[in-house]
Amino acid sequence: MLLQILKSTILVAPWKALETASATTKAFHEYPIDRTIPDRVQEIVLFTSDNEADNGKEALVLFRNALGGSVINLPKHGHYGLQDMGTEAFPELLHLIGS
């Protein structure tokens, strides 16, 4: 099988719960990180924020250790939702996608 190499993979506020609260969320948060992704992607970028929850910051470390890549830390963006950012605009992501 011929694998296609992707130009980039962008993870925005990646999350992987280290402890889950219920059986419902367990399946969503407990999964292995595919450490072969860097073999199929030219560039990996992870977005985080200074006011992301501690679990999110810990998850970022897990993803970075497993996948490598560069980290973009945007202040006051939280978990990158409307409530955290105060806007739907995300020009930094659009710029990265367009480059």
N, C-alpha and C positions, 0 to 999 in steps of 0.2 A: 504494500500500500504506500502510495506517495503522499507524504505530508507536506502541506503548504506552510511556509514560514510566514507568520504575521508580522507586520511592521511594528505594532505596539499593542500592549495591553495596559489599560488604565484602571486602577482600582481606587474608587473614591470612598474614603472612610471604611476600609475593609474591617469586617467584624467576624470574630470567631470566639464565641463565649467559652471561657475556660470552665465555668460552672453553669449549668442550666437550671432553671427554676421549675420546669415542668416537662412531662413527656412530650407535650406538643412542641415545645421549642427545642427539645433535644435533637430531633432529626434535622432541624434547620441549622443548628449551630455546631453540631459535632460531626465533623467530616475531615478526612485527610486532605492536606494541601498537596496538590500534585507537583512534586519537586522537578518534574520533567518539563514544566511549562517554559522555563528559560531556554530549553533546547529548541523550542518552536516559535519563539518570539524574539525579535531583534531588540526591543526596548520595553522595559516594565517601569511604570510610573505609579506611585502610590500617593494619594492626597490625604493629608491629615490636618488637624488644627490644634492650636494651643489649648483650646477649651473643649476638646473632645473628652468624653468620659474616660476614666482610668481603664476600664475594660477595653475600650477602643484603642487606647494607646498601647496596651499590652498586645492586642491582636495585631496591630501594625508591626510590632517587633517580630511576632511569629511569622507574618507574611514576608517581611523583609529578610529574615534569616533563611526562610525556605526558598524564596524566589530571587532575592537580590533586588536590583532596580534602584531608581532614585526616588527620593521623598520630597514632595512639595508640601510645605507647612504654611497654610494661610491662616492668619490670625482671625479669631472671633468667627469662625465658620462652624464650630461645633461638629455635629455629625452630618453636616451639609444638607440638612432639611430646611424647608421654608422657615420653620420656627427658629432655627439657629441662625440662619443667614439673613433673615428679614427680607429676602428677595428670591425670585426664581432665576434671576440672572446669574450665570456662572461663566463669565468671559474667559477665565483662566483655562477652564476645561475646553471651551470652544476653540481657543487659540491653540491648545495642545493638539486637538483633533485635526485642526486645519493645517498644522505645520508638517 
